[in-house]
Amino acid sequence: DVKVTQSSRYLVKRTGEKVFLECVQDMDHENMFWYRQDPGLGLRLIYFSYDVKMKEKGDIPEGYSVSREKKERFSLILESASTNQTSMYLCASTRMGNTEAFFGQGTRLTVV
Amino acid sequence: GQQVMQIPQYQHVQEGEDFTTYCNSSTTLSNIQWYKQRPGGHPVFLIQLVKSGEVKKQKRLTFQFGEAKKNSSLHITATQTTDVGTYFCAGPASGTYKYIFGTGTRLKVLA
C-alpha cells in the first residue's frame, strides 16, 4: 500500500518560531509537492521538487523554504512563523510525468 | 498566471438528486485530474482525462473533458450520503509536472 506520511497531524507554534514540516514517501516517486489548503481557496502550491536537491517555487512561496536531501523526504520550513500561515498543509508525491498525486494526511498548523 | 476555477463553491442536495461541478482553466490543458476529499481527510485521486471530448464513467460518476481542453465537469447521478466531500479538479501548468488545483466544490448530501 502506497504511503505518504507527514510528521505531525496537528501543530501549534508561536509567532516567530522556525517550523519544520516533514513528509516521507515510500513509492520512490521523483516529484514531491507542498500545498496549503484554506477554505474557499482550494489547494495552493507552495513549492515542489522534481529531484533530490532540486526545487521550484509554486504560487505562494513567500515565507517558506524547502529541503530535499533524500529522494523520499521533502521538508517545508517556515523561517519565522506568522499568524497568516495558520493553515492545513498537504504534502503530495507523483511519479515523473502527468500521473496521479498521492497525498499525506495533512498537518493542521496553528500559529499563535 | 494559469488559473483553474470551479463552480459552484458549495452545493447542498437532497439524497437521490443529481449533482454537477464545473472546472474551467484559463489555458488549454494536456490532461485533467479529479480528486475527492472526504471531511477531515486528504484528497484522493479519482480519474484522469486526456483526450479532447473524452467521457469516462465510474459507477454513478461521469467525467467529461471539453472539446477545447479548457474545461471539465463531474456529474454524480442519484447522490448518496457517501458522496459528501470536496471535489477538486487539477490541471498541469504548461511545460511542467506541477498541477494547479481548482478551488473545489464542497458537496453536502441531505438524507
Interface residues (C-beta under 8 A of the other chain):
Chain A: N31 F33 Y35 G40 L41 G42 L43 R44 L45 F48 Y50 E56 G58 D59 L90 A92 T94 M96 G97 N98 T99 E100 A101 F102 F103 G104 Q105 G106
Chain B: G1 Q6 Q9 S30 N31 Q33 Y35 G41 H42 P43 V44 F45 Q48 F88 A90 P92 T96 Y97 K98 Y99 I100 F101 G102 T103 G104
